[in-house]
Amino acid sequence: MRGLLLGLLALLLAGCSIEAWNNKLSTPEERAFAEQSVKAIRAGDMKWLAPRADVETMGDLSVRVLEQLRSGIPDGPAKLMTVNSNTVANGSETRTYKAFNYEMGAGQRWAIVQVLVRPEGGKLLLSGFRFWPADRSPTAANAFSFEGKGAVHYLWIGLMLASALTAIGTFVLILRTRGLRLKWLWAIGSLFGFCSFQLNWTTGEWGMWPISFQLLGVSALQSGPLMPWVMSFAPPLVAIAFLIWRALRSQEKAAEAEADAFE
């Protein structure tokens, strides 16, 4: 059963390459600069860091501050996970900041390390450095897996499959129904789910978004490898309404046929 569910979700969970997206948002020079910044902070290399620190945001960089930063960085290689780019406008001046997010660690000591880089006048400046400690690999913790998951997770996958199969099956049924008025409106409406229910796959927390719609009534999204999967389903209300109408119509026809038989 588990293998079947994973197979059915394989296409749903497929996404674009994070590495390709990171390459679009940053240059090789910027990625090399961010990686060297991590190495310099880990080594306590003030000689490399001082001339490259952004005085507006890293003006308080000192040996004492550097030691505090170093203490929060676990052992292990720095693996680039995501790159974010943000442009800030201040009057007529605009500045672009790029955040390089790394996963680092081993054993039970891990951290997400963020390096903030600002291109300025043909050179690169280190505008910020932050870290968030963790007791296990953040990417492993947020990976899509059934390991350690409970009844809610399996129920959610079942509801997702039910929504998608109901939408597709009803769509085909509508197309095959003869004499149906507004057939194409029924058909198109049956392919969408309304009122979305979303589950954080990592934590098991769920919520409802009443004003929303989804194609086939399902979605599975992950904003990045450091973020949890969000699994959603939305009941295909138009499809359900059509199935109810069709069942009532069949009952009426059966009752009419039975009445005619007694005449």
C-alpha positions as a Python dict, from the first residue, in 0.01 Angstrom:
ca = {
    (1, 'M'): (0, 0, 0),
    (2, 'R'): (279, 239, 91),
    (3, 'G'): (457, 172, -238),
    (4, 'L'): (135, 237, -428),
    (5, 'L'): (82, 571, -256),
    (6, 'L'): (439, 680, -322),
    (7, 'G'): (406, 580, -685),
    (8, 'L'): (84, 777, -731),
    (9, 'L'): (243, 1081, -571),
    (10, 'A'): (569, 1068, -768),
    (11, 'L'): (450, 1301, -1042),
    (12, 'L'): (268, 1525, -799),
    (13, 'L'): (577, 1585, -589),
    (14, 'A'): (814, 1642, -881),
    (15, 'G'): (943, 1999, -904),
    (16, 'C'): (1201, 2214, -1073),
    (17, 'S'): (1568, 2185, -984),
    (18, 'I'): (1665, 2391, -679),
    (19, 'E'): (2021, 2409, -807),
    (20, 'A'): (1909, 2554, -1140),
    (21, 'W'): (1697, 2812, -958),
    (22, 'N'): (1990, 2908, -733),
    (23, 'N'): (2207, 2957, -1042),
    (24, 'K'): (1948, 3194, -1190),
    (25, 'L'): (1936, 3406, -877),
    (26, 'S'): (2311, 3434, -822),
    (27, 'T'): (2639, 3445, -1010),
    (28, 'P'): (2931, 3202, -960),
    (29, 'E'): (3127, 3490, -804),
    (30, 'E'): (2851, 3558, -550),
    (31, 'R'): (2823, 3192, -456),
    (32, 'A'): (3202, 3167, -417),
    (33, 'F'): (3203, 3483, -202),
    (34, 'A'): (2929, 3348, 26),
    (35, 'E'): (3109, 3016, 68),
    (36, 'Q'): (3438, 3191, 143),
    (37, 'S'): (3259, 3407, 402),
    (38, 'V'): (3148, 3092, 585),
    (39, 'K'): (3502, 2958, 577),
    (40, 'A'): (3647, 3287, 701),
    (41, 'I'): (3402, 3311, 993),
    (42, 'R'): (3463, 2949, 1084),
    (43, 'A'): (3840, 3013, 1080),
    (44, 'G'): (3812, 3346, 1263),
    (45, 'D'): (3984, 3522, 972),
    (46, 'M'): (3926, 3890, 1053),
    (47, 'K'): (4191, 3987, 799),
    (48, 'W'): (3969, 3856, 516),
    (49, 'L'): (3640, 3965, 668),
    (50, 'A'): (3717, 4323, 780),
    (51, 'P'): (3761, 4483, 434),
    (52, 'R'): (3459, 4297, 296),
    (53, 'A'): (3210, 4363, 576),
    (54, 'D'): (2926, 4603, 497),
    (55, 'V'): (2984, 4890, 742),
    (56, 'E'): (2612, 4976, 748),
    (57, 'T'): (2503, 4633, 869),
    (58, 'M'): (2821, 4466, 992),
    (59, 'G'): (2986, 4769, 1148),
    (60, 'D'): (2997, 4598, 1488),
    (61, 'L'): (3201, 4306, 1355),
    (62, 'S'): (3481, 4246, 1602),
    (63, 'V'): (3686, 3958, 1733),
    (64, 'R'): (3432, 3912, 2015),
    (65, 'V'): (3135, 3909, 1777),
    (66, 'L'): (3322, 3680, 1542),
    (67, 'E'): (3383, 3431, 1823),
    (68, 'Q'): (3009, 3429, 1901),
    (69, 'L'): (2932, 3356, 1537),
    (70, 'R'): (3191, 3081, 1522),
    (71, 'S'): (3047, 2909, 1830),
    (72, 'G'): (2714, 2861, 1654),
    (73, 'I'): (2855, 2694, 1343),
    (74, 'P'): (2865, 2312, 1369),
    (75, 'D'): (3128, 2091, 1210),
    (76, 'G'): (3074, 1952, 863),
    (77, 'P'): (3073, 2092, 510),
    (78, 'A'): (2852, 2384, 411),
    (79, 'K'): (2590, 2267, 161),
    (80, 'L'): (2415, 2545, -30),
    (81, 'M'): (2041, 2481, -25),
    (82, 'T'): (1860, 2794, -142),
    (83, 'V'): (1928, 3147, -264),
    (84, 'N'): (1689, 3437, -211),
    (85, 'S'): (1715, 3777, -377),
    (86, 'N'): (1553, 4093, -243),
    (87, 'T'): (1569, 4447, -383),
    (88, 'V'): (1507, 4737, -144),
    (89, 'A'): (1422, 5087, -264),
    (90, 'N'): (1511, 5391, -52),
    (91, 'G'): (1413, 5703, -239),
    (92, 'S'): (1601, 5702, -569),
    (93, 'E'): (1847, 5439, -446),
    (94, 'T'): (1791, 5066, -482),
    (95, 'R'): (1995, 4790, -325),
    (96, 'T'): (1990, 4419, -388),
    (97, 'Y'): (2057, 4171, -110),
    (98, 'K'): (2110, 3801, -176),
    (99, 'A'): (2068, 3546, 102),
    (100, 'F'): (2263, 3221, 69),
    (101, 'N'): (2117, 2952, 296),
    (102, 'Y'): (2339, 2659, 389),
    (103, 'E'): (2282, 2336, 575),
    (104, 'M'): (2573, 2245, 799),
    (105, 'G'): (2635, 1986, 1065),
    (106, 'A'): (2676, 1623, 1159),
    (107, 'G'): (2539, 1384, 1419),
    (108, 'Q'): (2304, 1570, 1652),
    (109, 'R'): (2442, 1919, 1591),
    (110, 'W'): (2312, 2099, 1284),
    (111, 'A'): (2233, 2451, 1176),
    (112, 'I'): (2088, 2653, 893),
    (113, 'V'): (2346, 2921, 817),
    (114, 'Q'): (2252, 3230, 619),
    (115, 'V'): (2501, 3462, 450),
    (116, 'L'): (2370, 3796, 325),
    (117, 'V'): (2564, 3940, 30),
    (118, 'R'): (2524, 4285, -127),
    (119, 'P'): (2676, 4374, -466),
    (120, 'E'): (2809, 4730, -449),
    (121, 'G'): (3010, 4918, -712),
    (122, 'G'): (3156, 4612, -878),
    (123, 'K'): (3248, 4440, -551),
    (124, 'L'): (3070, 4217, -302),
    (125, 'L'): (3001, 4301, 62),
    (126, 'L'): (2911, 4075, 351),
    (127, 'S'): (2591, 4236, 486),
    (128, 'G'): (2484, 3977, 737),
    (129, 'F'): (2543, 3636, 891),
    (130, 'R'): (2286, 3437, 1091),
    (131, 'F'): (2231, 3079, 1198),
    (132, 'W'): (1949, 2866, 1338),
    (133, 'P'): (2063, 2558, 1536),
    (134, 'A'): (1889, 2221, 1498),
    (135, 'D'): (1932, 1874, 1646),
    (136, 'R'): (1906, 1697, 1309),
    (137, 'S'): (1944, 1766, 939),
    (138, 'P'): (1679, 2026, 838),
    (139, 'T'): (1646, 1878, 488),
    (140, 'A'): (1601, 1527, 627),
    (141, 'A'): (1346, 1654, 879),
    (142, 'N'): (1142, 1818, 602),
    (143, 'A'): (1179, 1546, 339),
    (144, 'F'): (865, 1375, 211),
    (145, 'S'): (853, 1039, 384),
    (146, 'F'): (600, 814, 556),
    (147, 'E'): (853, 726, 828),
    (148, 'G'): (717, 819, 1169),
    (149, 'K'): (391, 952, 1026),
    (150, 'G'): (55, 882, 1184),
    (151, 'A'): (-305, 825, 1089),
    (152, 'V'): (-363, 1190, 998),
    (153, 'H'): (-97, 1176, 727),
    (154, 'Y'): (-239, 858, 570),
    (155, 'L'): (-592, 996, 592),
    (156, 'W'): (-476, 1314, 421),
    (157, 'I'): (-320, 1125, 132),
    (158, 'G'): (-641, 925, 98),
    (159, 'L'): (-847, 1245, 84),
    (160, 'M'): (-610, 1390, -175),
    (161, 'L'): (-643, 1082, -394),
    (162, 'A'): (-1020, 1078, -346),
    (163, 'S'): (-1047, 1443, -451),
    (164, 'A'): (-835, 1393, -762),
    (165, 'L'): (-1006, 1070, -868),
    (166, 'T'): (-1352, 1218, -810),
    (167, 'A'): (-1269, 1522, -1020),
    (168, 'I'): (-1124, 1318, -1308),
    (169, 'G'): (-1393, 1049, -1300),
    (170, 'T'): (-1676, 1302, -1291),
    (171, 'F'): (-1521, 1502, -1573),
    (172, 'V'): (-1526, 1192, -1796),
    (173, 'L'): (-1878, 1106, -1682),
    (174, 'I'): (-2003, 1455, -1769),
    (175, 'L'): (-1853, 1437, -2117),
    (176, 'R'): (-2032, 1104, -2173),
    (177, 'T'): (-2369, 1228, -2048),
    (178, 'R'): (-2601, 1295, -2341),
    (179, 'G'): (-2843, 1586, -2348),
    (180, 'L'): (-2679, 1763, -2052),
    (181, 'R'): (-2732, 2137, -2062),
    (182, 'L'): (-2425, 2357, -2005),
    (183, 'K'): (-2208, 2047, -2036),
    (184, 'W'): (-1879, 2234, -2072),
    (185, 'L'): (-1946, 2449, -1767),
    (186, 'W'): (-2017, 2136, -1566),
    (187, 'A'): (-1704, 1969, -1709),
    (188, 'I'): (-1469, 2259, -1636),
    (189, 'G'): (-1616, 2315, -1289),
    (190, 'S'): (-1577, 1948, -1201),
    (191, 'L'): (-1198, 1972, -1243),
    (192, 'F'): (-1159, 2223, -959),
    (193, 'G'): (-1174, 2184, -586),
    (194, 'F'): (-1289, 2466, -358),
    (195, 'C'): (-1209, 2549, 4),
    (196, 'S'): (-857, 2417, 58),
    (197, 'F'): (-739, 2209, 354),
    (198, 'Q'): (-360, 2216, 405),
    (199, 'L'): (-133, 1990, 609),
    (200, 'N'): (223, 2063, 721),
    (201, 'W'): (375, 1723, 645),
    (202, 'T'): (659, 1770, 895),
    (203, 'T'): (463, 1884, 1200),
    (204, 'G'): (119, 1737, 1124),
    (205, 'E'): (-51, 2075, 1178),
    (206, 'W'): (-338, 2155, 945),
    (207, 'G'): (-561, 2447, 856),
    (208, 'M'): (-839, 2556, 622),
    (209, 'W'): (-849, 2832, 357),
    (210, 'P'): (-1216, 2883, 268),
    (211, 'I'): (-1155, 3116, -28),
    (212, 'S'): (-937, 2910, -259),
    (213, 'F'): (-953, 2669, -551),
    (214, 'Q'): (-722, 2400, -689),
    (215, 'L'): (-702, 2211, -1015),
    (216, 'L'): (-804, 1848, -954),
    (217, 'G'): (-850, 1949, -591),
    (218, 'V'): (-493, 1863, -483),
    (219, 'S'): (-147, 2016, -455),
    (220, 'A'): (187, 1935, -292),
    (221, 'L'): (429, 2224, -252),
    (222, 'Q'): (766, 2276, -90),
    (223, 'S'): (912, 2627, -94),
    (224, 'G'): (1263, 2485, -70),
    (225, 'P'): (1455, 2190, 76),
    (226, 'L'): (1471, 2365, 413),
    (227, 'M'): (1093, 2411, 424),
    (228, 'P'): (823, 2151, 498),
    (229, 'W'): (597, 1998, 236),
    (230, 'V'): (247, 2144, 239),
    (231, 'M'): (-8, 1888, 122),
    (232, 'S'): (-347, 2025, 19),
    (233, 'F'): (-682, 1895, -94),
    (234, 'A'): (-997, 2083, -187),
    (235, 'P'): (-1328, 1899, -227),
    (236, 'P'): (-1447, 1906, -593),
    (237, 'L'): (-1783, 2060, -502),
    (238, 'V'): (-1909, 2093, -860),
    (239, 'A'): (-1826, 1728, -928),
    (240, 'I'): (-1999, 1621, -606),
    (241, 'A'): (-2305, 1833, -694),
    (242, 'F'): (-2323, 1668, -1037),
    (243, 'L'): (-2299, 1319, -889),
    (244, 'I'): (-2580, 1399, -643),
    (245, 'W'): (-2795, 1544, -924),
    (246, 'R'): (-2727, 1240, -1142),
    (247, 'A'): (-2819, 1000, -860),
    (248, 'L'): (-3146, 1183, -792),
    (249, 'R'): (-3227, 1189, -1162),
    (250, 'S'): (-3165, 814, -1185),
    (251, 'Q'): (-3398, 755, -890),
    (252, 'E'): (-3668, 968, -1053),
    (253, 'K'): (-3637, 776, -1379),
    (254, 'A'): (-3650, 445, -1195),
    (255, 'A'): (-3963, 557, -1007),
    (256, 'E'): (-4127, 670, -1333),
    (257, 'A'): (-4041, 341, -1502),
    (258, 'E'): (-4185, 147, -1207),
    (259, 'A'): (-4505, 353, -1218),
    (260, 'D'): (-4543, 296, -1592),
    (261, 'A'): (-4502, -77, -1539),
    (262, 'F'): (-4807, -88, -1307),
    (263, 'E'): (-5033, 103, -1548),
}
